[in-house]
Amino acid sequence: MGFTTDDDTWKVKRINNTPAVEIVPSNMKGKVEDGATTLTGTAAVVKGDAYDSVAAAVKSKYGVQYRIMDLMSKVSRRVKRDKGDPGVGIVITLSD
């Protein structure tokens, strides 16, 4: 399981400090259904080829939605004049 994000987000800072995560299903607004099952696991920040694999999987699943979010991220970085790496992948491994 994975997703992409900018390298300067709070998610990346938090995962670098504490890789333990909990995953709970929710709707697009973040509302969790009563009785939803919580899964636990660990998250890792990836770059390079691993990032490319995560980005390709997300792009394949979400298509135009992913491209729009990626474009917004690039525009935001231009406005901030940020020359850093445009993104990283977050890979989550669920516990047994």
BAFI-873592 format. One record per residue (C-alpha): residue number from 0; residue in one letter; x, y, z. Coordinates in steps of 0.02 Angstrom, whole numbers. Last residue first. Layout:
BEGIN
(atom NUM,'a',(X,Y,Z))
...
This chain:
BEGIN
(atom 95,'d',(21,-483,526))
(atom 94,'s',(72,-301,524))
(atom 93,'l',(36,-197,368))
(atom 92,'t',(178,-125,265))
(atom 91,'i',(148,54,212))
(atom 90,'v',(252,136,74))
(atom 89,'i',(256,325,70))
(atom 88,'g',(327,394,-91))
(atom 87,'v',(424,554,-108))
(atom 86,'g',(401,713,-205))
(atom 85,'p',(464,864,-295))
(atom 84,'d',(647,847,-243))
(atom 83,'g',(703,1021,-195))
(atom 82,'k',(710,1179,-302))
(atom 81,'d',(574,1268,-204))
(atom 80,'r',(531,1435,-280))
(atom 79,'k',(378,1440,-166))
(atom 78,'v',(270,1481,-318))
(atom 77,'r',(362,1347,-418))
(atom 76,'r',(335,1219,-280))
(atom 75,'s',(149,1257,-276))
(atom 74,'v',(138,1239,-465))
(atom 73,'k',(223,1069,-457))
(atom 72,'s',(106,1010,-319))
(atom 71,'m',(-47,1069,-415))
(atom 70,'l',(15,974,-569))
(atom 69,'d',(36,815,-466))
(atom 68,'m',(-140,835,-395))
(atom 67,'i',(-212,855,-571))
(atom 66,'r',(-112,707,-638))
(atom 65,'y',(-172,598,-495))
(atom 64,'q',(-355,641,-527))
(atom 63,'v',(-329,609,-713))
(atom 62,'g',(-271,430,-687))
(atom 61,'y',(-315,367,-512))
(atom 60,'k',(-262,184,-518))
(atom 59,'s',(-122,194,-648))
(atom 58,'k',(-57,357,-576))
(atom 57,'v',(-51,278,-402))
(atom 56,'a',(44,126,-467))
(atom 55,'a',(164,234,-569))
(atom 54,'a',(196,349,-421))
(atom 53,'v',(235,201,-307))
(atom 52,'s',(356,125,-433))
(atom 51,'d',(441,293,-467))
(atom 50,'y',(461,320,-279))
(atom 49,'a',(549,150,-263))
(atom 48,'d',(662,198,-409))
(atom 47,'g',(717,359,-325))
(atom 46,'k',(637,403,-159))
(atom 45,'v',(550,309,-18))
(atom 44,'v',(478,360,151))
(atom 43,'a',(432,208,255))
(atom 42,'a',(273,166,348))
(atom 41,'t',(243,30,477))
(atom 40,'g',(85,-66,514))
(atom 39,'t',(-79,-69,606))
(atom 38,'l',(-255,-100,542))
(atom 37,'t',(-409,-21,622))
(atom 36,'t',(-577,-102,585))
(atom 35,'a',(-726,13,564))
(atom 34,'g',(-857,-5,702))
(atom 33,'d',(-937,164,670))
(atom 32,'e',(-889,227,498))
(atom 31,'v',(-742,347,489))
(atom 30,'k',(-768,519,414))
(atom 29,'g',(-611,581,325))
(atom 28,'k',(-703,689,198))
(atom 27,'m',(-666,569,55))
(atom 26,'n',(-740,425,157))
(atom 25,'s',(-646,327,288))
(atom 24,'p',(-561,159,311))
(atom 23,'v',(-440,154,458))
(atom 22,'i',(-251,130,442))
(atom 21,'e',(-140,146,595))
(atom 20,'v',(44,190,578))
(atom 19,'a',(212,157,663))
(atom 18,'p',(355,245,572))
(atom 17,'t',(389,372,710))
(atom 16,'n',(514,512,675))
(atom 15,'n',(533,488,487))
(atom 14,'i',(347,450,478))
(atom 13,'r',(304,614,566))
(atom 12,'k',(418,720,455))
(atom 11,'v',(350,638,298))
(atom 10,'k',(169,659,352))
(atom 9,'w',(201,842,402))
(atom 8,'t',(242,881,221))
(atom 7,'d',(412,935,155))
(atom 6,'d',(445,791,33))
(atom 5,'d',(283,817,-62))
(atom 4,'t',(168,667,-62))
(atom 3,'t',(145,500,-149))
(atom 2,'f',(44,349,-95))
(atom 1,'g',(70,170,-40))
(atom 0,'m',(0,0,0))
